[in-house]
Amino acid sequence: MPLSFVDRSVSPKLKSASARPLSASAAKLRLLKTLRCTLRFEKKASQLGARFVAGVDEVGRGALFGPVVAAAVILDPEYRIRGLRDSKLLLPQRREVLAERIREHAVAWGIAAVDAARIDQVNIYQASRLAMREAVTRLDPGPDHLLVDALRLDCDLSQQPIIHGDALSASIAAASILAKVERDRMVVDWDSIFPVYGLASNKGYSTPQHLAALREHGPSPLHRQSFAPVWNAHVPREMLAFMLEESAGEADEAVEEQAV
């Protein structure tokens, strides 16, 4: 009698699924989860003579509706806020808790927004930089060194752009959390005014339901009127990459929140 055996080979369907490449947003989130958010950049700046080191970040650059919002935060080096990380990696409830702790214990914090009309005038890249610079001006005491997520701002302060800064620097992570909580609140407040777009769940990002509502009803006055033609226009490569980087990840997060 022939010996029986168990076929441990993977089915063609499973092989195909496992071989399918990750989307850009999924690959980025996987990378961000491996990074450690610490105070090493803040400590290095302090060792070089900086007294007040501010982290600066923005959220909302990939959204179709509403403002881009930025925050700047100077953390108290004597008080550790546990759990700081990129706001995209945190559940909404956890962001709310951390935002309250940041506002309570930071040396200083500031928030600024640039609305959809201004975004349409100057483009989302420049609008994000404007919001970040304005957030910095609202710090009291003012900073003498900036840690900025991926960008360089138009100001005379010494600064260090950090790629994936919101996943590496505690100050930038704190700024991303404040900006995300504030922007979500602002957009949700508009849900009752424009209920057809599902803003309370998608936060203005391009979920399938949001896109379907736009096709059926057209845009509201607070939608970014320039965004549809921007995708097909000849725009500077760094600006297009800047828009796409956040758009996919935030849209994925909005879809997940709708499914809950």
C-alpha positions as CSV (number, residue, x, y, z in Angstrom):
1,M,0.0,0.0,0.0
2,P,1.5,3.4,-0.9
3,L,2.3,5.7,1.9
4,S,0.0,8.6,2.3
5,F,1.4,12.1,2.8
6,V,0.1,15.6,3.5
7,D,0.6,18.1,0.7
8,R,2.1,21.2,2.3
9,S,2.5,23.2,-0.8
10,V,0.8,26.5,-1.0
11,S,-2.2,26.8,-3.3
12,P,-1.8,28.9,-6.5
13,K,-4.4,31.4,-5.1
14,L,-2.5,31.8,-1.9
15,K,0.8,32.1,-3.8
16,S,-0.7,34.8,-5.9
17,A,-1.9,36.7,-2.9
18,S,1.4,36.5,-1.0
19,A,3.3,37.5,-4.1
20,R,1.1,40.6,-4.6
21,P,3.2,43.7,-3.9
22,L,2.2,46.0,-1.1
23,S,0.6,49.3,-1.9
24,A,2.7,52.4,-1.3
25,S,0.6,53.4,1.7
26,A,0.8,49.9,3.2
27,A,4.6,49.7,2.7
28,K,5.0,53.1,4.3
29,L,2.9,52.1,7.3
30,R,5.0,49.0,7.7
31,L,8.2,51.0,7.6
32,L,6.9,53.6,10.1
33,K,6.0,50.8,12.6
34,T,9.6,49.7,12.7
35,L,11.0,53.2,13.6
36,R,11.6,54.3,17.1
37,C,10.3,57.7,18.3
38,T,12.8,59.2,20.7
39,L,14.2,62.5,21.9
40,R,17.6,62.0,20.3
41,F,17.2,64.9,17.8
42,E,16.0,67.2,20.6
43,K,18.9,66.2,22.9
44,K,21.5,66.8,20.1
45,A,20.1,70.3,19.4
46,S,20.3,71.1,23.1
47,Q,23.9,69.9,23.3
48,L,24.6,72.4,20.5
49,G,23.2,75.2,22.5
50,A,19.4,75.3,21.7
51,R,17.2,76.1,24.6
52,F,13.7,75.6,23.2
53,V,13.5,73.0,20.5
54,A,10.2,72.8,18.6
55,G,8.8,69.9,16.6
56,V,6.7,71.0,13.6
57,D,4.3,68.9,11.5
58,E,1.1,69.2,9.4
59,V,-1.8,67.0,8.4
60,G,-4.4,67.1,5.7
61,R,-2.3,67.6,2.6
62,G,-3.9,64.7,0.8
63,A,-7.5,65.5,1.7
64,L,-10.1,66.7,-0.8
65,F,-12.0,68.8,1.7
66,G,-11.1,71.4,4.3
67,P,-7.9,73.0,5.6
68,V,-4.4,71.8,6.0
69,V,-3.5,72.1,9.7
70,A,-0.1,72.4,11.3
71,A,1.2,72.3,14.9
72,A,4.4,73.2,16.6
73,V,5.3,71.8,20.0
74,I,8.1,72.4,22.5
75,L,8.2,69.4,24.9
76,D,9.3,69.7,28.5
77,P,12.5,67.7,28.7
78,E,11.8,67.0,32.4
79,Y,8.4,65.5,31.7
80,R,8.1,62.4,29.5
81,I,4.8,61.8,27.7
82,R,4.7,58.1,27.0
83,G,3.3,56.7,23.7
84,L,4.2,59.6,21.4
85,R,4.5,58.4,17.7
86,D,3.2,59.3,14.3
87,S,-0.5,60.2,14.6
88,K,-1.3,57.8,11.7
89,L,-0.3,54.9,13.8
90,L,-2.6,55.8,16.7
91,L,-6.3,55.0,17.2
92,P,-8.5,58.1,17.4
93,Q,-9.2,57.7,21.1
94,R,-5.5,57.4,21.9
95,R,-4.7,60.5,19.9
96,E,-7.3,62.4,22.0
97,V,-5.7,61.3,25.2
98,L,-2.2,62.1,24.1
99,A,-3.3,65.5,22.7
100,E,-4.7,66.5,26.1
101,R,-1.4,65.5,27.8
102,I,0.6,67.4,25.2
103,R,-1.4,70.6,25.8
104,E,-1.1,70.2,29.5
105,H,2.6,69.4,29.9
106,A,4.4,70.9,26.9
107,V,6.4,74.1,27.4
108,A,4.5,75.6,24.5
109,W,2.3,74.6,21.6
110,G,0.7,76.3,18.7
111,I,-1.8,75.4,15.9
112,A,-2.5,77.1,12.6
113,A,-4.7,76.2,9.6
114,V,-4.7,77.3,5.9
115,D,-8.2,77.0,4.3
116,A,-9.2,75.4,1.0
117,A,-9.4,78.7,-0.8
118,R,-5.8,79.6,0.1
119,I,-4.7,76.0,-0.9
120,D,-6.3,76.5,-4.3
121,Q,-4.4,79.8,-4.7
122,V,-0.9,78.8,-3.7
123,N,-1.0,74.9,-4.0
124,I,-0.9,72.4,-1.2
125,Y,2.8,72.3,-0.8
126,Q,3.1,76.0,-0.2
127,A,0.0,76.0,2.0
128,S,1.5,73.4,4.2
129,R,4.6,75.4,4.7
130,L,2.6,78.5,5.5
131,A,0.6,76.6,8.1
132,M,3.7,75.2,9.7
133,R,5.4,78.6,9.8
134,E,2.3,80.2,11.3
135,A,2.1,77.5,14.0
136,V,5.8,78.3,14.9
137,T,5.0,82.0,15.4
138,R,2.3,81.1,17.9
139,L,4.7,79.5,20.3
140,D,5.4,81.3,23.6
141,P,8.2,81.1,24.5
142,G,9.5,81.2,20.9
143,P,11.9,78.4,19.8
144,D,15.5,78.8,18.8
145,H,15.6,75.5,16.8
146,L,13.1,73.6,14.7
147,L,12.7,69.9,13.9
148,V,10.5,69.8,10.8
149,D,8.9,66.8,9.2
150,A,10.5,66.5,5.8
151,L,10.4,70.3,5.0
152,R,12.4,73.4,5.4
153,L,10.4,76.5,6.4
154,D,10.8,80.1,5.3
155,C,12.1,81.6,8.5
156,D,15.4,82.6,10.1
157,L,15.4,80.0,12.8
158,S,17.9,77.2,12.7
159,Q,16.1,74.0,11.6
160,Q,16.5,70.4,10.7
161,P,14.2,68.7,8.2
162,I,13.8,65.0,9.1
163,I,12.4,62.4,6.7
164,H,9.7,60.4,8.6
165,G,10.2,62.9,11.4
166,D,6.8,62.2,13.0
167,A,8.0,58.6,13.5
168,L,11.5,59.5,14.8
169,S,11.2,62.7,16.8
170,A,9.0,62.9,19.9
171,S,8.5,66.6,19.3
172,I,7.4,66.2,15.7
173,A,5.2,63.3,16.7
174,A,3.5,65.5,19.4
175,A,2.9,68.2,16.7
176,S,1.4,65.6,14.3
177,I,-1.0,64.4,17.1
178,L,-2.2,68.0,17.9
179,A,-2.6,68.8,14.2
180,K,-4.5,65.6,13.5
181,V,-6.9,66.0,16.4
182,E,-7.6,69.6,15.6
183,R,-8.1,69.0,11.9
184,D,-10.4,66.0,12.5
185,R,-12.5,68.2,14.9
186,M,-12.8,71.0,12.3
187,V,-13.9,68.7,9.5
188,V,-16.4,66.8,11.7
189,D,-18.0,70.1,12.6
190,W,-18.8,70.5,9.0
191,D,-20.5,67.1,8.7
192,S,-23.9,68.4,9.7
193,I,-23.6,71.2,7.1
194,F,-22.6,68.9,4.2
195,P,-23.9,65.5,5.3
196,V,-23.8,63.9,1.8
197,Y,-20.0,63.6,1.9
198,G,-19.7,61.5,5.1
199,L,-17.1,63.9,6.5
200,A,-17.5,62.6,10.1
201,S,-16.1,59.2,9.0
202,N,-13.7,60.1,6.1
203,K,-12.3,63.4,7.5
204,G,-12.3,64.8,4.0
205,Y,-10.1,62.1,2.4
206,S,-10.8,60.3,-0.9
207,T,-12.7,57.2,0.3
208,P,-14.9,55.4,-2.3
209,Q,-18.0,56.9,-0.6
210,H,-16.6,60.4,-0.6
211,L,-15.7,60.1,-4.3
212,A,-19.2,58.7,-5.1
213,A,-20.8,61.7,-3.3
214,L,-18.7,64.1,-5.3
215,R,-19.7,62.5,-8.6
216,E,-23.4,62.7,-7.6
217,H,-23.6,66.0,-5.8
218,G,-20.5,67.9,-7.0
219,P,-18.1,69.7,-4.6
220,S,-19.0,71.9,-1.6
221,P,-17.5,75.4,-1.3
222,L,-15.0,74.0,1.2
223,H,-13.7,71.3,-1.2
224,R,-10.3,72.0,-2.8
225,Q,-11.4,73.0,-6.2
226,S,-7.9,72.8,-7.7
227,F,-7.2,69.2,-6.7
228,A,-8.9,67.3,-9.6
229,P,-6.9,69.2,-12.4
230,V,-3.8,69.1,-10.3
231,W,-3.4,65.4,-10.6
232,N,-3.2,65.7,-14.4
233,A,-1.3,69.0,-14.6
234,H,2.5,69.3,-15.0
235,V,3.4,70.1,-11.4
236,P,6.8,70.1,-9.8
237,R,7.8,66.5,-9.0
238,E,8.5,67.2,-5.3
239,M,5.0,68.8,-4.9
240,L,3.3,65.8,-6.5
241,A,5.2,63.4,-4.3
242,F,4.4,65.5,-1.2
243,M,0.7,65.2,-2.0
244,L,0.7,61.5,-2.8
245,E,2.7,60.5,0.3
246,E,0.0,61.4,2.8
247,S,-3.1,61.0,0.6
248,A,-2.9,57.2,0.3
249,G,-2.2,56.5,4.0
250,E,-4.9,58.9,5.3
251,A,-7.5,57.5,2.9
252,D,-6.7,54.0,4.0
253,E,-7.2,55.1,7.6
254,A,-10.5,56.7,6.8
255,V,-11.7,53.6,5.1
256,E,-10.8,51.5,8.2
257,E,-12.6,54.0,10.5
258,Q,-15.7,53.7,8.3
259,A,-15.6,49.9,8.6
260,V,-15.5,50.0,12.4
